[in-house]
Amino acid sequence: MSRWIALIALLLSACATETASSTETPAAVWLAPDHPLYEAQKAWGMPLPSVPEVVLDFGTREQVGIACGHPGSSPTGCTMLDGKTLLFAAGETPARLAVSMLHEMGHLLAGPERGHIEDAEHCPGDARGEFIMCTYSNLTPELTDADFAFVLSAR
């Protein structure tokens, strides 16, 4: 229920902040059912500013980390610095890939300036956290109120 309240608040704030001098309206993109991120966007329930490019089976986790500017890390997926291209490691289980897609969709929705939820109690350092938007996200493909609050606070 709180996710719906957050979405309604987002829509109302978007309407309230529109000015008469605004000449450009941001795009509201809903992905097609055959897009690899369709299920992730459906879970978040928010439009994107553009259709992201998705590269599945990019390579090893280490290669994904290097390509995204994080050498020495081994992420399942990452959002490239352009904020429009997502890379995912090859050979991941469907469940792990689903979690990674939810996480990367959160980055697309929050914008390139936002990193991860910084909460030592719920997102501890190099350990799995409780939320999808922790640096090391939980392994359950379920978004939490904290994930929505994090993404909505960036909009």
C-alpha positions in Angstrom: 0.0 0.0 0.0 2.8 2.4 0.8 4.2 1.9 -2.7 1.0 3.2 -4.1 1.1 6.2 -1.8 4.7 6.9 -2.8 3.8 6.7 -6.5 0.8 9.0 -6.1 3.1 11.5 -4.2 5.6 11.3 -7.0 2.9 12.0 -9.6 1.5 14.9 -7.6 5.0 16.4 -7.0 5.7 16.2 -10.7 2.5 18.1 -11.5 3.2 20.7 -8.7 6.8 21.4 -9.9 5.9 22.1 -13.5 6.4 25.7 -14.5 5.1 27.8 -17.3 8.6 28.3 -18.6 9.1 24.6 -19.1 9.2 23.9 -22.8 10.3 20.3 -22.6 8.4 17.4 -21.0 10.5 14.4 -20.0 9.6 11.2 -21.8 7.6 8.5 -19.9 8.7 5.2 -21.4 7.0 1.9 -20.6 9.0 -1.1 -21.9 7.5 -3.7 -24.2 6.8 -7.1 -22.7 9.7 -8.6 -24.8 12.2 -6.2 -23.3 14.6 -7.9 -20.8 13.8 -5.3 -18.1 10.0 -5.4 -18.5 9.4 -7.4 -15.3 11.7 -5.2 -13.3 10.0 -2.0 -14.5 6.6 -3.6 -13.8 7.8 -4.3 -10.2 8.9 -0.7 -9.7 5.8 0.6 -11.5 7.5 3.7 -12.8 8.3 5.0 -16.3 11.8 5.5 -17.6 13.1 8.6 -19.4 14.3 6.4 -22.4 14.6 2.8 -23.4 17.8 1.4 -22.0 20.2 -0.9 -23.9 20.6 -4.2 -22.2 23.6 -6.5 -22.8 22.9 -10.0 -21.4 25.7 -12.5 -21.1 28.3 -9.7 -21.4 31.1 -11.8 -19.9 32.3 -12.8 -16.4 31.4 -10.7 -13.4 34.9 -9.4 -13.3 34.6 -8.2 -16.9 31.3 -6.5 -16.0 33.1 -4.7 -13.1 35.9 -3.5 -15.4 33.5 -2.3 -18.1 31.6 -0.3 -15.7 34.6 1.4 -14.1 34.8 -0.8 -11.0 37.9 -3.0 -11.5 38.4 -5.5 -8.8 34.7 -5.9 -8.2 32.5 -8.7 -9.5 28.9 -7.5 -9.9 26.2 -9.5 -11.5 25.1 -6.4 -13.4 25.9 -2.7 -13.7 24.7 0.5 -15.2 27.3 2.1 -17.5 28.5 5.6 -16.9 26.2 6.8 -19.8 23.2 5.9 -17.5 21.5 4.2 -20.5 23.3 0.9 -20.9 23.1 -2.1 -18.6 25.5 -5.0 -18.6 24.8 -8.4 -17.0 27.2 -11.2 -16.4 26.9 -14.5 -18.3 25.9 -17.7 -16.6 23.8 -16.2 -13.7 20.7 -18.1 -12.5 17.4 -16.6 -13.5 16.6 -15.7 -9.8 19.9 -13.9 -9.4 19.5 -12.1 -12.7 16.0 -11.0 -11.7 17.4 -9.4 -8.5 20.2 -7.7 -10.5 17.7 -6.3 -13.0 15.6 -4.9 -10.2 18.7 -3.3 -8.7 19.9 -1.8 -12.0 16.4 -0.6 -12.8 16.5 1.3 -9.5 19.7 3.1 -10.7 17.9 4.0 -14.0 14.9 5.4 -12.1 16.9 7.2 -9.4 19.4 8.8 -11.9 23.1 8.6 -12.3 23.9 10.8 -9.2 22.4 8.2 -6.8 24.5 5.3 -5.6 23.2 2.9 -3.1 21.3 3.0 0.2 23.8 4.0 2.9 22.6 2.3 6.0 25.2 0.4 8.1 22.5 -1.6 10.0 20.6 -2.7 6.9 23.2 -2.6 4.2 26.4 -3.7 6.0 29.6 -3.0 4.0 30.6 -6.0 1.9 27.8 -8.2 3.1 24.3 -8.8 1.6 21.9 -6.1 2.8 18.2 -6.2 3.4 17.2 -4.0 0.4 17.5 -4.3 -3.4 19.3 -0.9 -3.5 22.0 -1.9 -1.0 25.5 -2.1 -2.7 25.2 -5.8 -2.2 21.5 -6.3 -2.6 19.5 -9.0 -0.9 18.9 -12.1 -3.0 15.1 -12.0 -2.7 13.5 -10.3 -5.7 11.2 -8.2 -3.7 11.3 -4.4 -3.4 10.9 -2.9 0.0 9.6 0.5 1.2 13.2 1.6 1.7 14.0 0.8 -1.9 11.0 2.9 -3.1 11.9 5.8 -0.7 15.5 5.8 -2.0 14.5 6.0 -5.6 11.6 8.5 -5.1 13.8 10.8 -3.0 16.0 11.3 -6.1 13.2 12.4 -8.3 
